[in-house]
Amino acid sequence: MMNSNEDAKLETGNCPFGRRRFWKFPLIVATIILIKAGIVLLLWNALIPDLFHGPLLTYLQALGLTVLAKLLFGFHGPRPFGGPPWWKARWAGLSPEEREKLRSDILKKFGEKPST
């Protein structure tokens, strides 16, 4: 049961998860999705018909394509520089000899970088 002080916080918006702020998150997410759909529409209609003789998209089709891509490729946000977080922890736990062995194995597998 909430006391009158907690009720006052929710009503005045002082609570970080109060009623006033709750409606903003879905509105922001919907706005971002609609903007991305507009970008997909513009890029698709500018490139695909000329390059591949594909069809023009309507806005609803672009919206569906945006949602489909999000479902297929995931909802994760941008990754920090340097790769996934578990890689940094793994790298930090390696000894200098293990790091050098890993580097040489990667270079053997993928080849050396071209020198510039």
C-alpha positions in Angstrom: 0.0 0.0 0.0 1.4 3.4 -0.9 1.4 6.2 1.6 0.3 9.8 0.8 3.8 10.9 0.2 4.3 8.3 -2.6 1.0 9.2 -4.1 2.0 12.9 -4.2 5.3 12.0 -5.9 3.5 10.1 -8.6 0.9 12.8 -9.2 3.5 15.7 -9.3 5.9 13.8 -11.5 8.8 13.7 -9.1 9.1 9.9 -9.3 11.5 8.8 -12.0 9.0 6.3 -13.3 5.9 8.4 -12.7 2.8 8.6 -14.8 3.9 11.8 -16.6 7.0 10.2 -18.1 5.6 6.8 -19.0 3.8 8.0 -22.2 7.0 9.5 -23.6 8.9 6.3 -24.2 6.3 4.6 -26.6 5.9 7.9 -28.4 9.6 8.3 -28.9 10.0 4.6 -30.1 7.0 5.0 -32.5 8.5 8.3 -33.9 11.9 6.6 -34.5 10.2 3.7 -36.3 8.2 6.0 -38.5 11.3 8.1 -39.4 13.2 5.0 -40.3 10.4 3.8 -42.5 10.5 7.1 -44.3 14.2 6.7 -44.8 13.8 3.2 -46.1 11.0 4.4 -48.5 13.2 7.2 -49.9 16.3 5.0 -50.3 14.4 2.1 -51.8 12.5 4.2 -54.3 15.6 6.1 -55.3 17.9 3.0 -55.8 16.1 -0.3 -56.3 13.9 0.5 -59.4 16.9 2.0 -61.3 19.5 -0.6 -60.3 17.5 -3.8 -60.2 14.2 -2.9 -62.0 12.4 -3.6 -58.7 9.0 -2.2 -57.7 8.3 1.1 -56.0 7.3 0.9 -52.3 4.4 2.5 -50.6 4.9 3.9 -47.1 3.1 1.0 -45.4 5.4 -1.5 -47.3 8.4 0.5 -46.2 7.1 0.4 -42.6 6.6 -3.4 -42.9 10.1 -3.8 -44.3 11.6 -1.8 -41.5 9.8 -3.9 -38.8 10.8 -7.1 -40.7 14.5 -6.0 -40.7 14.4 -5.2 -37.0 12.9 -8.6 -36.3 15.4 -10.4 -38.4 18.5 -8.5 -37.4 17.7 -7.8 -33.7 16.9 -5.1 -31.3 20.4 -4.6 -29.9 21.8 -1.1 -29.9 25.1 0.2 -31.2 28.1 -1.7 -29.9 30.9 0.1 -28.2 34.1 0.7 -30.1 36.4 -2.4 -30.0 33.8 -5.2 -30.4 31.5 -6.9 -28.0 32.0 -6.5 -24.3 32.8 -10.1 -23.7 35.8 -9.8 -26.1 37.4 -7.0 -23.9 37.1 -9.2 -20.8 38.6 -12.2 -22.6 41.4 -10.1 -24.0 42.2 -8.6 -20.6 42.5 -12.1 -19.0 45.1 -13.3 -21.5 48.8 -13.3 -20.8 51.1 -11.5 -23.3 52.1 -14.9 -24.7 48.5 -15.9 -25.2 47.7 -12.6 -26.9 50.6 -13.0 -29.3 49.5 -16.6 -30.1 46.0 -15.4 -30.7 47.2 -12.6 -33.0 49.4 -15.0 -35.0 46.5 -17.5 -35.3 44.1 -14.8 -36.5 46.7 -13.6 -39.1 47.2 -17.2 -40.3 43.5 -17.6 -40.7 42.6 -14.3 -42.3 45.9 -13.2 -43.8 48.0 -10.1 -43.0 46.8 -6.6 -43.5 48.2 -4.8 -46.5 50.8 -2.2 -45.5 50.1 1.4 -46.4 
